[in-house]
Amino acid sequence: MRPDASVLLLTTLIGVGQGLFLALATVQLYALGRLLPEPDAHTFYAHGSLLALVFLAGGLVASFFHLGRPERAWRSATMWRTSWLSREVIVLPAMMSVVVLYGVAHLVAWKPVLAVLPSGLAIDATVALGVVGTVLAFALFLCTAMIYACLPFLREWATPLTVANYTLLGGASGFTLAAAFSAWTAPELTRFLAGWAFVLTLAGMASRVASLYRNHRLKPRSTLQTAIGIKHPRIVQTSAGFMGGSFNTHEFFHGRPHSALRSVKWVFLLAAFAIPLALLALGGSTGSAPLLVAAFIVQYAGLLAERWFFFAQANHPQNLYYQAVA
């Protein structure tokens, strides 16, 4: 498939925003249980929510560049009963709204107690918003990933590993950003968040390597012979039957040689996983903000390469027929 820059930005940016919000909600739950010191609500939660909202909004804006008729974007939500894309279109603004409410509630210290647990812990409005936002974040990961995982004819995508990868990589990038953010706003949380980012990055690497191994072992179900209905053992296509490209040859093939895919694969394995793991280990142990910022920047660049590879590796069955343009 041909990777589109707007889709690369959409899926990676909202992943960071979701992961960052999950980090904020995780810290609040740990602090509620007195397992972590309570950070300053205005500095950490409110500003952190604003940062998460920036990434979510950035992904939403990027998505409009992928639309042929942006003014009709609202219609994409009408097929929510059957379309994962429609569900994503609904869940993303819903999550953004909860992030806004979560940040504002912390900013103005609006914390009415909604319930008291038997242990004596008070559940206020911000905790409830954090739980709702967490559910929406995981729902958004599911919707985004299932847009691709639900396509059985693209076998590289049609696997539960697609959902696992989107969730783990988004969570890893968000927690890495949270670790860098905490180094400036709440240093007492840096080691905790860097540790979570390290674990999620390691889990994401294991999941992504598993998908690479699976896809490498896939064998085509169709051949050039079955694509055109000719049983001759040797068929070589020299022309697609017209002088130039078409929608089929432009949209369903990336146009890069196999050597480019191999190079991008090693780039994203290093940039999205290996280098950030080293920087997180060092930055988390020392509390160094520059190292953690560098970890996020390198990891995000690696995730852009990973997402490009994700789309380029998917081999549409129609490419059996359209093997040459001229």
N, C-alpha and C positions, 0 to 999 in steps of 0.2 A: 504494500500500500504506500501511497505518497504521504509523508508526514507534512502536516500543515502547521505553520508557525503559531497560528492563533490557538490551535488545539493543544500544542505543546505547552504554551503559556497557561492556557486555561487549566489543564489538569495538574500542572506542577504548582501554580500559584495558589489555587484553592486547597491543594494538599498541604501546603505550608500553613495557610490560615487555619485549616481544620486541626492540624497537629499542634499549632500554638495554642489554640483554645483548649484542646484536650490537656495540654500542659498546665494551663492556668487552673482548670477545674480540678486536676489531679493535686496540685499544690494546695488548693483550698480544702479538699477532702482530707488530705494528710494533716493539714493545720487544724482542721476541725477535730480530728482524733488526737491532737496534741503530739503528733509524730514529727511535726516540723514547726519551726517558729512562724508565727503569723506575720507575713510581710505587710508593708504599708499598702492599704487598699488603693489609695489614690495613685501612687507611683507604679505599683506592680500590676494590679488587676485592671484598673481603668486604662492606663497607658498600654498595657499588654493587649487588652481588648481592641483598642484603637489600631494597634499594629496588625492584629489578626484580621480586622475588618478591611484594612488597606490591601492585604493580600487577597482576600476573598473578592473584594470589589475589582481588583486588578484582573483576576481571572474572569470575572463576569464581563468586564469591558473587552477583554481579549476575545471572548466568545463571539462578540458581535461582528468581528472581522471575518468570521467563518461563514456568515450568513449571506446568501445572495440578496435577500430582501429583509434587512434588519427591522424595518418598520412593521413587519409581520411576525416578529419574534414571539409575541404573546400567544400566537396560535400554537406554538410548539408545546404548550402545556395542556392542550385540549385532549390529548390521547393518553392521559395518565393511566388509564386502565390496562393498556397493553404495551406502552412504550417506556423503556427505562430512561430515555432522553427526556420525555415529558416529566417523569418523576424527578429527575435531576433539576429540571427547570423550576419545579415547585419547591424542592427541598433547599436549594441554594439560597434563594431570598429569605426563606423561613429561618435558616440558620443565621444569616446575616442580621435579621431582625433580633434574634435572641442574643447575638453577640453585642449589638447596640444596647439592648436592655441590661445585659449583664454589666457592661462597662459603666453605663450611666448609674445603675444602682450602687455600684461601688464608689463612683465619683461623688454622689450626693449622700452616701451612707444611708441609703434606703434599705433597711434590713428588718422588716417586720417578721416576727417569729411565726412560722406556719405550723410547726409541730415540735414536740419535745419527745425524744426517744426514751425508752425505759432506762437507758444508761445515763440520762440527764443531758445529752447533747441536744442543743437547740438547732432546729433546721429553719433557717431564715430564707427570705426570698432569693438572695443571691445564690445560695446553695441549690435551691430548686431550679433556678435558671441555668446553673452550671450543669445539672443533671439533664435538663431538657436539651441544652446545647450539645452535650455529649452524645445523646441519642441521635440527634440530627446529624452530628458530624459522622458517626458511623453509618447512618442511613445514606448520607451523601457519598461516602466512600463506596458503598454498595451500588448505588445508582450509577455513579460514574464508571465503575469497573464493569458493571453488567451491560452497559451499552456495547462493549466489545466482547465480553465473555459469552453473551447470549447468541453469538453468530456462529452456528455450527460449521459453516462452510469455510470459515477462517480458523483452521484448527490450531494455529499458534496462539490464538486468543481464547478459544473455547475450553477453558480449564478453570477450576477453582483457584489456581495459582494467580490468575489475573486479579481476582478480588483481593487475595492476600498481599500481592505486591503493591497494589494501589494503597491499601490500608497501611501497610508497614512502612513504605517509602514516604508517604505523606506524614505519618506519625513521626518518623525519624527526623525528617527535615524540620517539622514544627518544633520538636523537642530540642533540636540543635539550636534553632533560633531562640527558643526560650532560655536555654543555658547561656547564650551570649547576652540576651536581654537582662537576665538576672545578675550577670556579672557587673552590670552598671547600676541596676536598681535595687537588687536584693542579694548581695554577695553570699549571704548565709544559705541560699538555696542553690547556688551554682553547682556544687558537687552532686547534689541530688538530681538535678535536671540533666547535667552532663552524663551521669550514670544511666539514666533512663534513655537518653539519646544514643549512648553507646550500645545499650542492649537492643534497642529498636533498629539501629543501623546494622548490627550484627544479624538480627533476625531477618531484616530485609535482604541482606546479602545472601543468606542461606536460601530464602524463598526465591530470589531472582536467579541464583545459580541453578536451583532445581528446575525452574522454568526453562532456562537455557539448555539444560541437559535433556529435558523432555522434548523440546522443540527440535533439537539436533537429531533425535532418534525417530522423528516423524517420517513416515514414508507416504508419498503421494497416493491418493486413492484413484486418481485419474492420470492418464498419459496423453501425449499428443495424439496418439492413435485414437483413443476414445473421444478426445475433444472434437475431432473432425470426422470421426466415423470411418477411418481408413485403417485397415489391419496390416499394412505393409510394415515390416520390421524396422525400416530406416526411413524416417521422414525428416527433412530439413526445411525449415521455413526461411525464405530469403526476403519476403515482403509481406506486409499486412494487407496488401490489396489496394492501397491508396498512396498518394504522394506524400502525405504528412501525417502527423499524429491526430488523435481524436480524443474525445472525453475518456474513452476506455484506456487508452495508452497513457494519458496524462494523470488520471486520478487513481488508477489502481496499480501503479508501479512507480517506484521512487527514482528509477533511472540511474542508479549508482552501481558500480561493479561490486562483486562479492568482497573484494579486498577492502573496499570502503566500509562495508558492514563489519568486517573483522576488526578493523582499526577502531571504529566507534565502540564496539563491544569492549575492547580492552580499555579504552578511554573512560567509559562510564564505570567499569568495575573498579578502576583506580580512583576516579574522582568522586564517585557517589559513595564508595564504601571504604576502600583501603586507606586513603589519605585522611578522610574525616575521622575514621576510627583512631588513627594515631594522634590527630589534633585534639580530639575529644578527651582521650586518655591524658594527654599532657595538660591541656587547658583546664580540665576538670580537677586535676590534682593540684594545680597551681592557682586556680581561680583567675587565669589570665584572660581578660576580655578580648584582646587582639587575636589570640589563638582561637578562641571560640567563634569570633566573627569570621575569621579565615576558614574555620571548619564549615560554617554555614554557606559561605560564598562558594567554596570549592564543591561542597555537596550539592548545592542547587545547580551549579553548572553541570555537574555529573548527572543529575536527574534530568536535565534537558536533553543530554546525550542519550540517556537511558530511554527516555520517552520517544526520541527520534528512532532509536533502534527498535523499540516496541512496535511502532507503526511500520517501519521499513521491512522488518522481518516477516510480517504477515504476508503470505503469498496468496493472492486472490486466484481462484481456479481459472478465471478468464484469461490469466496470463499464459496458460497452456496454448491458447489460440493466438493471442496477440504477442508473439515473441519478437517480432521485428516491425519497425515502422516503415522502412523503405529499403 
